[in-house]
Amino acid sequence: MASNLTPLTSRLTLLRKPSIRFSTKAVQNLQFIPKLSRPLTPFLHRTTDFVSVHYSSCRKARAINASSQDEELVVLGIETSCDDTAAAVVRSNGEILSQVVSSQADLLVRYGGVAPKMAEEAHSLVIDQVVQEALDKAKLTEEDLSAVAVTIGPGLSLCLRVGVRKARKLAGAYALPIIGVHHMEAHALVARLFQSDLQFPFMAFLISGGHNLLVLARDLGHYIQLGTTIDDAIGEAYDKTAKWLGLDMRKSGGPAVEELAREGDEKSIKFKVPMKQHKDCNFSYAGLKTQVRLAIESKNIDAAIHVAEASEEDRKARADIAASFQRVAVLHLEEKCERAIEWAMEIEPSVKHLVVSGGVASNQYVRSRLNKIIEKKGLQLVCPPPSLCTDNGAMIAWAGIEHFRMGRYDPPPPACEPEDAVLDLRPRWPLGEELAQGRSEARSMKTARIHPSLTSLIQASMQQQQQQP
């Protein structure tokens, strides 16, 4: 019996057979995939029947299929997974034609972090302007685009929805193929945008506000998860520490803590390194956050008093806490990263690079400490420039280009999609399958796996392709 899963599910439509449908059964038959708790769902559920558009009827697709000149691809990338609204236009030769980011820094200051409902409203207010500005700066119109790429997960559902709706509206109006992008994969692949000779396999350490993720990238769409976050990521710990220390949150917690930490003694407070007893590659920052909060309370630090207005003694106490926190927080990264490199080298001895990306990768202290580990292991550190480390549209466009080249994209959405269409977003979406020896022995993850990993979906699609006559 055929599954109701359409190719709109997760950009697994292949160039030669764009109307492919792969079943839940095909996914479950893969040996490395755990039994699914629920059937896979399409990328878009409609309230009315949807007739799938075959690519042969799409003007853009016909032109792309008929042309072997890959450098002619021009993709718009849209990113709204968390607290920044971003769009960029990128050519498939690696040229970034434009990049626009609308920050929600003021909201971060007001709420001391990301407030999902407020973030959604902020995205909605600026999404049209950001996308138009990206096109204007690129000196292009929608007619010049080859496709639209958009983040569909992981992230905050309310925020993801804004970007996906905009992408589908634009793609539908101009009959453009659409590519749903995995946010964390985009962080890993962006290194190949500015360093074109970076080949698979390589390791990736993705460090952001919501995720810590260590993966072995064996190929495009084929990832092995070596370690992940079991509760709070390091970016969350930085943000909370900055808030409790009364720092300027307009440039986010990481830069604020790093700046103050330069004035402090990193060994003045003996914070415990998380998960020392667990010999895996997973991360936990909830306990360290509690240690920091208690240390701040013991020093009678009032977060309502901005650090710039604090007394010399009070500022010194805050700086010591910031430095001590940062040392232990990054030491946790170092220990897990070193173990993950050893595991990755056992699987793929040819690995030569470790990509460190994500917002926290812009932290110079983090980079310098990780670089020492990487050099000791005989690898080369690859760090995208800061503008490509934080959430941005260029990384989404580039990930879209990489998959488009493999023929993984979806047909244009309906030109007049109903307002009540329910989008299948992926707020909790693993990138790769978990390495058996990497399973956490600590407490269970807070968030259950809702969607099968990107890797398992692509592997299932490829398997079914091979089985078809």
C-alpha positions as CSV (number, residue, x, y, z in Angstrom):
1,M,0.0,0.0,0.0
2,A,1.5,3.3,-1.0
3,S,2.4,5.8,1.7
4,N,0.8,9.2,1.7
5,L,4.3,10.7,2.0
6,T,4.9,13.0,-1.0
7,P,8.3,14.2,-2.2
8,L,7.5,17.4,-0.5
9,T,8.5,15.7,2.8
10,S,12.2,16.5,3.0
11,R,13.7,17.5,-0.3
12,L,14.3,13.9,-1.4
13,T,12.9,14.3,-4.9
14,L,15.6,13.1,-7.2
15,L,16.4,14.8,-10.5
16,R,15.8,11.9,-12.8
17,K,12.7,10.7,-11.0
18,P,11.1,13.8,-9.5
19,S,7.8,12.1,-8.7
20,I,9.4,9.5,-6.4
21,R,7.5,8.5,-3.3
22,F,9.2,6.6,-0.6
23,S,7.3,4.7,2.1
24,T,7.5,4.6,5.8
25,K,8.2,0.9,5.4
26,A,11.3,1.6,3.3
27,V,12.7,3.8,6.0
28,Q,12.0,1.2,8.7
29,N,13.7,-1.5,6.8
30,L,17.1,0.3,7.1
31,Q,19.0,-1.6,9.7
32,F,20.5,1.5,11.4
33,I,17.1,3.2,11.9
34,P,15.1,2.6,15.1
35,K,11.4,1.8,14.8
36,L,9.5,4.9,14.1
37,S,6.9,6.0,16.8
38,R,4.7,7.4,14.1
39,P,4.4,7.5,10.3
40,L,6.3,10.1,8.4
41,T,4.4,13.1,7.4
42,P,4.5,15.2,4.2
43,F,6.2,18.6,4.2
44,L,2.8,20.2,3.7
45,H,-0.7,19.0,4.7
46,R,-3.4,20.7,2.7
47,T,-7.0,21.0,3.5
48,T,-7.9,20.3,-0.1
49,D,-6.5,17.7,-2.5
50,F,-3.1,18.5,-3.9
51,V,-2.1,17.4,-7.4
52,S,1.7,17.0,-7.4
53,V,3.4,19.2,-10.0
54,H,5.8,17.2,-12.2
55,Y,9.0,19.0,-13.0
56,S,8.5,18.6,-16.8
57,S,5.8,21.2,-16.4
58,C,8.1,23.6,-14.6
59,R,9.8,26.2,-16.8
60,K,12.7,26.7,-14.4
61,A,13.2,22.9,-14.0
62,R,13.2,22.3,-17.7
63,A,15.9,25.0,-18.2
64,I,18.0,23.7,-15.4
65,N,17.7,20.1,-16.5
66,A,18.6,21.1,-20.1
67,S,21.7,23.0,-18.9
68,S,24.9,21.5,-17.6
69,Q,26.3,24.9,-16.7
70,D,26.1,24.6,-12.9
71,E,27.5,28.0,-12.3
72,E,24.3,29.5,-13.6
73,L,22.4,28.4,-10.5
74,V,21.2,31.3,-8.3
75,V,19.5,30.4,-5.1
76,L,17.7,32.6,-2.5
77,G,18.2,31.3,1.1
78,I,15.7,32.2,3.9
79,E,16.5,31.6,7.6
80,T,14.1,32.1,10.5
81,S,14.8,29.2,12.8
82,C,15.3,31.3,16.0
83,D,15.9,35.0,16.6
84,D,17.4,36.5,13.4
85,T,15.5,37.0,10.2
86,A,18.0,36.4,7.3
87,A,18.0,36.1,3.6
88,A,20.8,35.9,1.0
89,V,21.3,35.2,-2.7
90,V,24.2,32.9,-3.6
91,R,25.5,31.6,-6.9
92,S,26.6,28.0,-7.2
93,N,30.2,29.1,-7.9
94,G,30.3,30.3,-4.3
95,E,29.7,34.0,-4.9
96,I,27.5,35.6,-2.2
97,L,25.6,38.2,-4.1
98,S,23.8,39.6,-1.1
99,Q,23.3,38.9,2.6
100,V,20.8,40.6,4.9
101,V,20.2,39.9,8.6
102,S,17.6,41.6,10.8
103,S,18.6,41.1,14.4
104,Q,16.3,40.8,17.4
105,A,18.9,42.1,19.8
106,D,16.5,44.5,21.4
107,L,14.1,41.6,22.2
108,L,17.0,39.6,23.7
109,V,17.7,42.5,26.0
110,R,14.1,42.9,27.0
111,Y,13.3,39.3,27.7
112,G,16.8,38.1,28.7
113,G,16.8,35.5,25.9
114,V,14.5,34.3,23.1
115,A,10.8,34.6,23.6
116,P,9.2,32.4,20.9
117,K,6.0,34.4,20.4
118,M,7.8,37.7,20.3
119,A,10.4,36.3,18.0
120,E,7.6,35.1,15.6
121,E,6.0,38.5,15.5
122,A,9.4,40.2,14.8
123,H,10.1,37.8,12.0
124,S,6.6,38.5,10.5
125,L,7.2,42.2,10.6
126,V,10.4,42.2,8.6
127,I,10.5,39.0,6.5
128,D,9.1,40.7,3.3
129,Q,11.6,43.6,3.7
130,V,14.6,41.3,4.4
131,V,13.9,39.1,1.3
132,Q,13.3,42.1,-0.9
133,E,16.5,43.8,0.3
134,A,18.4,40.6,-0.4
135,L,17.1,40.6,-4.0
136,D,17.8,44.3,-4.4
137,K,21.3,44.1,-3.2
138,A,22.0,41.2,-5.5
139,K,20.5,43.4,-8.3
140,L,18.2,40.5,-9.3
141,T,14.4,39.8,-9.4
142,E,12.5,36.7,-8.5
143,E,12.6,35.8,-12.2
144,D,16.4,35.4,-12.0
145,L,16.3,32.8,-9.3
146,S,16.9,29.1,-10.0
147,A,15.3,28.0,-6.7
148,V,14.4,29.0,-3.1
149,A,16.0,27.3,-0.1
150,V,14.5,27.6,3.4
151,T,15.2,26.3,6.9
152,I,12.5,23.8,7.9
153,G,14.2,22.6,11.1
154,P,15.4,22.2,13.7
155,G,14.3,25.4,15.5
156,L,11.3,27.1,17.0
157,S,8.1,26.1,15.3
158,L,6.6,29.6,15.4
159,C,9.7,31.1,13.9
160,L,10.3,28.4,11.3
161,R,6.7,28.8,10.0
162,V,7.3,32.5,9.1
163,G,10.2,31.6,6.8
164,V,8.6,28.6,5.2
165,R,5.4,30.5,4.4
166,K,7.4,33.3,2.8
167,A,9.5,30.8,0.8
168,R,6.5,28.8,-0.4
169,K,4.6,32.0,-1.4
170,L,7.5,33.3,-3.4
171,A,8.3,29.9,-5.0
172,G,4.7,29.3,-5.9
173,A,4.2,32.8,-7.4
174,Y,7.3,32.3,-9.7
175,A,7.1,28.5,-10.3
176,L,10.5,28.0,-8.5
177,P,11.7,24.6,-7.1
178,I,11.9,24.7,-3.3
179,I,14.6,23.1,-1.1
180,G,13.9,22.4,2.6
181,V,17.2,22.8,4.5
182,H,18.4,21.3,7.8
183,H,19.7,24.2,9.9
184,M,22.6,22.3,11.4
185,E,23.6,20.7,8.1
186,A,23.8,24.3,6.7
187,H,26.2,25.3,9.5
188,A,28.4,22.3,8.5
189,L,28.3,22.8,4.8
190,V,28.9,26.6,4.8
191,A,32.6,25.8,5.3
192,R,32.5,24.4,1.7
193,L,31.2,27.7,0.5
194,F,34.3,29.7,1.4
195,Q,36.8,26.7,1.2
196,S,35.9,24.9,-2.0
197,D,38.6,22.3,-1.6
198,L,37.0,20.9,1.6
199,Q,36.1,17.4,0.7
200,F,34.1,14.6,2.4
201,P,34.7,13.0,4.8
202,F,35.3,15.7,7.5
203,M,34.3,16.3,11.1
204,A,32.0,19.1,12.1
205,F,31.6,20.6,15.6
206,L,28.5,22.8,15.5
207,I,28.2,25.1,18.5
208,S,25.2,27.4,18.7
209,G,22.7,28.9,21.1
210,G,20.4,25.8,21.0
211,H,22.7,23.0,19.9
212,N,26.0,21.4,20.5
213,L,26.6,18.7,17.9
214,L,29.6,16.6,16.9
215,V,29.2,14.8,13.6
216,L,31.2,12.8,11.1
217,A,30.2,14.1,7.7
218,R,30.8,11.1,5.4
219,D,29.1,12.6,2.4
220,L,26.4,15.1,1.5
221,G,23.4,14.0,3.5
222,H,25.2,11.2,5.3
223,Y,26.2,12.0,8.9
224,I,27.0,10.0,12.0
225,Q,26.2,11.7,15.2
226,L,29.1,11.4,17.7
227,G,27.7,13.6,20.4
228,T,24.9,16.0,21.1
229,T,23.3,18.2,23.8
230,I,21.3,16.3,26.4
231,D,19.8,19.5,28.0
232,D,21.2,23.0,27.5
233,A,23.7,24.0,24.9
234,I,26.7,26.2,25.6
235,G,25.1,29.2,23.9
236,E,22.2,29.0,26.3
237,A,24.7,28.9,29.2
238,Y,26.5,32.0,27.9
239,D,23.3,33.9,27.5
240,K,22.0,33.1,31.0
241,T,25.4,33.9,32.5
242,A,25.5,37.2,30.7
243,K,22.0,38.1,31.9
244,W,22.7,37.2,35.5
245,L,26.0,39.3,35.4
246,G,24.1,42.3,34.2
247,L,25.9,42.4,30.8
248,D,24.9,44.0,27.6
249,M,22.8,41.4,25.7
250,R,22.5,43.4,22.5
251,K,25.5,41.6,21.1
252,S,24.3,38.3,22.7
253,G,25.7,36.5,25.7
254,G,28.8,34.9,24.2
255,P,30.6,38.1,23.1
256,A,29.6,39.9,26.3
257,V,30.9,37.2,28.6
258,E,34.1,36.7,26.6
259,E,34.8,40.5,26.8
260,L,34.3,40.6,30.6
261,A,36.2,37.4,31.1
262,R,39.4,39.0,29.8
263,E,39.4,41.1,33.1
264,G,39.0,38.1,35.4
265,D,40.9,35.2,36.9
266,E,39.7,32.0,35.3
267,K,40.8,29.9,38.2
268,S,39.3,32.0,41.0
269,I,36.1,29.9,41.2
270,K,36.3,26.1,41.1
271,F,33.3,25.2,38.9
272,K,33.0,21.5,38.2
273,V,33.4,20.3,34.6
274,P,30.1,18.7,33.5
275,M,29.8,15.0,32.8
276,K,33.4,14.1,33.7
277,Q,32.2,10.6,34.7
278,H,30.5,9.9,31.3
279,K,32.9,8.6,28.7
280,D,30.8,9.7,25.7
281,C,30.8,12.8,23.5
282,N,27.5,14.4,24.8
283,F,27.1,17.8,26.4
284,S,25.3,19.1,29.4
285,Y,25.3,22.7,30.6
286,A,22.3,22.8,33.0
287,G,24.4,21.9,36.0
288,L,27.1,24.5,35.2
289,K,24.3,27.1,34.8
290,T,23.2,26.3,38.4
291,Q,26.8,26.5,39.7
292,V,27.1,30.0,38.1
293,R,23.8,31.2,39.5
294,L,24.8,30.1,43.0
295,A,28.2,31.8,42.7
296,I,26.5,35.0,41.6
297,E,24.1,34.9,44.5
298,S,26.9,34.2,47.0
299,K,28.7,37.4,45.7
300,N,25.4,39.4,46.1
301,I,25.6,40.6,42.5
302,D,22.6,42.5,41.4
303,A,21.9,41.9,37.7
304,A,19.6,45.0,37.7
305,I,22.8,47.1,38.0
306,H,24.6,47.1,34.7
307,V,28.2,46.0,34.8
308,A,29.2,49.5,33.5
309,E,27.7,51.0,36.6
310,A,29.1,48.5,39.1
311,S,31.7,49.3,41.7
312,E,35.3,48.3,41.0
313,E,35.1,45.4,43.5
314,D,31.7,44.3,42.1
315,R,33.0,44.4,38.5
316,K,36.1,42.3,39.5
317,A,33.8,39.7,41.1
318,R,31.7,39.6,37.9
319,A,34.8,39.3,35.8
320,D,36.1,36.4,37.8
321,I,32.8,34.5,37.5
322,A,32.7,35.2,33.7
323,A,36.3,33.9,33.3
324,S,35.8,30.9,35.5
325,F,32.6,30.0,33.8
326,Q,34.1,30.3,30.3
327,R,37.2,28.2,31.2
328,V,35.0,25.3,32.4
329,A,32.4,25.6,29.7
330,V,35.0,25.4,27.0
331,L,37.0,22.7,28.8
332,H,33.8,20.6,28.5
333,L,33.9,21.2,24.7
334,E,37.5,20.3,24.5
335,E,37.2,17.0,26.3
336,K,34.2,15.9,24.2
337,C,35.8,17.1,21.0
338,E,39.0,15.2,21.6
339,R,37.1,12.0,22.2
340,A,35.0,12.5,19.2
341,I,38.0,13.0,17.0
342,E,39.4,9.6,18.2
343,W,36.1,7.9,17.3
344,A,35.8,9.6,13.9
345,M,39.4,8.6,13.0
346,E,38.6,5.0,13.8
347,I,35.6,5.1,11.4
348,E,37.2,7.3,8.7
349,P,41.0,7.4,9.0
350,S,41.2,9.8,6.0
351,V,39.6,12.6,7.9
352,K,41.8,15.7,7.8
353,H,39.6,18.6,8.7
354,L,37.4,19.6,11.6
355,V,34.8,22.3,10.8
356,V,33.8,24.5,13.8
357,S,30.7,26.5,13.0
358,G,27.7,28.0,14.7
359,G,27.2,31.3,16.6
360,V,29.5,30.3,19.5
361,A,32.3,29.4,17.0
362,S,32.8,33.2,16.6
363,N,34.1,33.3,20.1
364,Q,37.9,33.7,19.8
365,Y,38.6,31.9,23.2
366,V,36.6,28.9,22.0
367,R,38.5,28.8,18.7
368,S,41.9,29.1,20.2
369,R,41.2,26.3,22.8
370,L,39.7,24.0,20.2
371,N,42.6,24.6,17.8
372,K,45.1,23.3,20.3
373,I,43.1,20.0,20.5
374,I,42.8,19.8,16.8
375,E,46.5,20.4,16.2
376,K,47.4,17.8,18.8
377,K,45.3,15.3,16.8
378,G,46.9,16.2,13.5
379,L,43.8,17.8,12.0
380,Q,43.3,21.2,10.4
381,L,40.8,23.6,11.8
382,V,38.3,25.1,9.4
383,C,36.3,28.1,10.8
384,P,33.9,30.1,8.6
385,P,34.2,33.9,9.0
386,P,32.0,35.2,11.8
387,S,29.4,36.5,9.4
388,L,28.8,32.9,8.3
389,C,29.1,31.3,11.7
390,T,26.0,33.0,13.1
391,D,22.6,32.2,11.6
392,N,22.5,33.6,8.1
393,G,20.7,33.2,4.7
394,A,23.9,32.4,2.8
395,M,24.4,29.1,4.6
396,I,20.8,28.1,3.8
397,A,21.2,29.0,0.1
398,W,24.5,27.1,-0.1
399,A,23.1,24.0,1.5
400,G,20.2,24.3,-1.0
401,I,22.7,24.5,-3.9
402,E,24.6,21.4,-2.6
403,H,21.4,19.3,-2.6
404,F,20.1,20.8,-5.8
405,R,23.2,19.6,-7.5
406,M,22.3,16.1,-6.4
407,G,18.8,16.5,-7.7
408,R,17.2,16.8,-4.3
409,Y,14.5,19.4,-4.5
410,D,10.8,19.8,-4.4
411,P,8.4,21.0,-7.1
412,P,7.0,24.5,-7.0
413,P,4.2,24.9,-4.4
414,P,0.7,25.8,-5.7
415,A,0.6,29.4,-6.8
416,C,-2.5,30.1,-4.6
417,E,-1.8,28.0,-1.5
418,P,-4.7,28.3,1.0
419,E,-4.0,30.3,4.1
420,D,-5.0,27.4,6.4
421,A,-2.4,25.1,4.9
422,V,-0.6,23.3,7.8
423,L,3.1,23.2,7.3
424,D,5.1,20.1,8.4
425,L,7.9,21.9,10.2
426,R,10.7,19.9,12.0
427,P,11.6,21.7,15.3
428,R,13.3,18.5,16.5
429,W,15.1,16.9,13.6
430,P,18.3,14.9,14.1
431,L,21.0,15.4,11.5
432,G,22.5,11.9,11.5
433,E,22.1,8.5,13.1
434,E,23.6,8.1,16.6
435,L,26.8,6.1,16.9
436,A,26.1,3.2,19.2
437,Q,29.0,3.9,21.6
438,G,28.0,7.5,21.7
439,R,24.6,7.0,23.4
440,S,24.4,9.0,26.5
441,E,24.6,7.2,29.9
442,A,23.4,10.4,31.6
443,R,19.7,11.3,32.1
444,S,17.4,11.1,29.1
445,M,17.2,13.8,26.5
446,K,14.6,16.4,27.3
447,T,13.2,16.3,23.8
448,A,12.2,13.1,22.1
449,R,13.0,12.3,18.5
450,I,10.0,13.4,16.6
451,H,11.3,13.2,13.0
452,P,13.6,10.6,11.5
453,S,17.1,12.0,10.9
454,L,17.9,13.7,7.6
455,T,20.5,10.9,7.0
456,S,17.9,8.1,7.4
457,L,15.5,9.8,5.1
458,I,18.0,10.3,2.3
459,Q,19.4,6.7,2.7
460,A,15.8,5.4,2.5
461,S,15.1,7.4,-0.6
462,M,18.3,6.2,-2.3
463,Q,17.5,2.6,-1.3
464,Q,14.1,2.8,-2.9
465,Q,15.6,4.4,-6.0
466,Q,17.9,1.5,-6.4
467,Q,15.0,-1.0,-6.1
468,Q,13.0,0.7,-8.9
469,P,13.3,-0.7,-12.4
